[in-house]
Amino acid sequence: MNAARMKNPAQVLPDAMTAVQNLYKAMSQGGVPQEILELVHLRASQINGCAACVFGGVDSAKKAGETDQRLHAVVAWRESPFFTDGERAALALTEAATRLADHSGQAVSDAIWDEAADHFDEQQLAAIILMIATTNFFNRINTTIQEPAGLTWS
């Protein structure tokens, strides 16, 4: 396993880690089941090809009670029978908000937004959106510094 190019920037600049910890604290107060937040994290990380976040996301999802069956199916959630309508709405929102460059016009269509809003209230949507954004933040850091899968930041 190769070493990362550098220590994670959120550890190099301590105020950054404090901000990240505060984001996670806020997300946990949004009322979204942890399993959904973990699915959101995993799907965004899969899209972005962040090996470290996919690895860590699977580990975190298992700790939150996710099954191997569902975790193996996240990449093909549309074709899989294992997800609820609410989880599907969160995953669709995740994909749209992560694949910004794949859209012309609205990055998140009204249809995707309305479906998510049918399943989640404003606080829950805020937590999901913050998880999507934070995951994309870490995906970009980890792919830039080439953080290997399976290692914790050190």
N, C-alpha and C positions, 0 to 999 in steps of 0.2 A: 504494500500500500504506500503510495506516495504521500509526502507531507504537503500540507497546504502551502501556498506561496507566502503567506503571512498569517499572523494571528488575526482572528476575526476583528474587523474594524469596530464592532460594537463593544469589544473588550479593550481595544486600544484606547478608545475614548470613553471613559467611564460614564459620562453623562448620557451617551447613546444607550448604554445598557440600562440605565435607569429609565429612560424613555420607553424602551422596549418592554421592560417589566411592567411599567404603568399601562401600556397598551394591553398586555395580556390580562392584567387585573381588571381593566375596564371591560374587555371582552367577556370575562367570566361573570360579569354582573349583568350581561344582556339577556339572560334567561334562555339561551339556546342550549339544548343538550350537548354535552361535550363531544359525544359521538359525531354529531353533525359538524361541529367545528373541526374535528379531526378529519372527516371526509373531505371537507373543503380544503384543508391544508394539503392533504395527500393529492387531491386532483390537481390543484394549481402547481404543485411541485412536479407531478408527472408531466404536465404540459410544458413546463419550463426545463425539464431535463435535469433537475437538481438532485443528484444522487444522494447527497447528504440529507436533504430534506425528505426525500422519499423514504430513505432508511429510517430516519428519526420519526417521520410521520406514521409509519407502520408500527413502530415500537410504541409511540404515544397512543395510537388508536387501540392497540391491544390492551394497554393499561386502562383505557377508558371503557373496555368491554367489547370492542369490535371483534368479530369472528374472522378467521382466515378466509372463509367463503366470501364474505362481503368485501374484504380488503382486496382479494384477487380480482374481484369484479368491478372495482371502482373505475378502472381505465375504460371499461365498456358498460358503464352504468345505464346507458339508454337501452341496451339490448338485454340487460340483466333483470330478472324478476325480484331481486333481493332488496330493493330500495323503495321507501314510501314516496308518496307524491311530494311531501315536504322536502325530503332529502333530494329528490330529483330537481325540485325548484332551486334548492341551494347549490346543487352541482351545476345546473344550467347557468345560474348567476355567476358562479365561480369561473366557468369557462369563458363566458362573455367578457367579464371584467379582467380576465388574465390575457386573453387573446385580442388586445386592443387593436393591433395593427391589421387584424384579419377582417375588420369591418369598415365599411364606408358609411358615413352618416352616424347614427347612434351606435355607440359601442355596445351598450346594453339596450336591447329593443324594448319597446313598451310591453310586448307579449311576455318576455322573460321577466321583466320587472313586475308586471301585474301578477304573474304566477307566484313569484316569490312573496309579494305583498299579500296574496291570498292565504299564505301559510304562516307568515311571520309578522309580528307587530313591529313598530318603529324601532324599539330598543333591540329586538332580536335582529332586525335587518342591519342595524348599526353594528352589532357584534359580528355578524357574518361578513359585512363589507370590510370591517377592520381586520378580520382574519384573512380575507383574500388579499388585502393590501399588504399586511404584515408578512404573509407568506411570500408574496411576490418580492418584497423588500429583501427577505432573507435568501430567496432563490437567486437574486441578482448578486448579492454579496458572495454567497457560497460558490456560484459558478465562476465568478471573477477571480476569487482567490484559490479556486480549485480545491475546495474543502472535500476531503475524501469521505465516502460513505462509511458509517460505522464508528467514526471518531467523535468524541465530544470536543467542544472548544477547549483549548488549553493555552 
